Amino acid sequence: MKLSAGFWLLAVLLLAASSFSQDQIVKKYFEDGDTLQLSPQPVSEKITSIVWYCDEYLLAEWVKDLIELRDHISFKGRTTLNTDTGVLEIRDMTAADTGVYSVEINNQVQSRVHQAVRIKAAPRPVVSVRPLLCNSTSESCTLSCDGDVSAAGPVEYSWKIGDGEWKQSGTNMEIINNEETQRVTNFICRMKNPVSARDSKPLPNPLFQIGEGQCAGSRLFTEGLVSSDHRSADRWLLG
């Protein structure tokens, strides 16, 4: 069946509109009790009226010389509206405040909308090691930054190697048994999301080896290096 040129034109327009709409959605993450700040797109003329909506419901309204600021009963006493810029602040956010927020400035509906997403603080991570018998004779091992992030929203991972700087990376980090790694004393990982950041306890380096001129002795890592509750065990053998 031959399709008309009009059909293809309509398809292209719908696709463009869909892409444009997706680009205008700004995700705003919050934790219970946070203050959420929503900023409209700037306008060239002086602002004379502002109407904010949460989903399809009126949230806050102001019209110069006609309507003093009034807000919906569920937001009563929790909002601050800057009538010069249109910026809206909502205090003491809760799960009930999740939704899509849109604004109308000077009777013009803006294309940008804000999606408020409730998340929890990032958990305190634990560094685990694979294989469990990783020790100074292993060629390489894999460290994993573990924690329940199911309710934490987008999470970034960073690693700190010994006294070095924090470097953003992935959940896992491979360590190679070479001279540089053997001098590292411990590893720390960090989980960071839009509302918090937490660091793990330092994990002693399973590939650590005492160099010449240092205190006599070597560190022996046993099977207890990483147990089921993620605690590490080590022993010092004096020479």
Stockholm file with secondary structure:
# STOCKHOLM 1.0

chainA/1-239         MKLSAGFWLLAVLLLAASSFSQDQIVKKYFEDGDTLQLSPQPVSEKITSIVWYCDEYLLAEWVKDLIELRDHISFKGRTTLNTDTGVLEIRDMTAADTGVYSVEINNQVQSRVHQAVRIKAAPRPVVSVRPLLCNSTSESCTLSCDGDVSAAGPVEYSWKIGDGEWKQSGTNMEIINNEETQRVTNFICRMKNPVSARDSKPLPNPLFQIGEGQCAGSRLFTEGLVSSDHRSADRWLLG
#=GR chainA/1-239 SS CCCCHHHHHHHHHHHHHHHHHHHTEEEEEECTTCCEEECCCCCSSCCCEEEEEETTEEEEEEETTTEEEEECGGGTTSEEECTTTCCEEECSCCGGGCEEEEEEETTEECSCEEEEEECCCCCCCEEEEESTTCCTTCSEEEEEEECCCTTSCSCEEEEEETTSCEEEECSEEEEECSHHHHTCCEEEEEEEETTEEEECCCEECTTCCCCTTSCSCEEEECGGGSCTTCCCCEEEECC
#=GC SS_cons         CCCCHHHHHHHHHHHHHHHHHHHTEEEEEECTTCCEEECCCCCSSCCCEEEEEETTEEEEEEETTTEEEEECGGGTTSEEECTTTCCEEECSCCGGGCEEEEEEETTEECSCEEEEEECCCCCCCEEEEESTTCCTTCSEEEEEEECCCTTSCSCEEEEEETTSCEEEECSEEEEECSHHHHTCCEEEEEEEETTEEEECCCEECTTCCCCTTSCSCEEEECGGGSCTTCCCCEEEECC
//
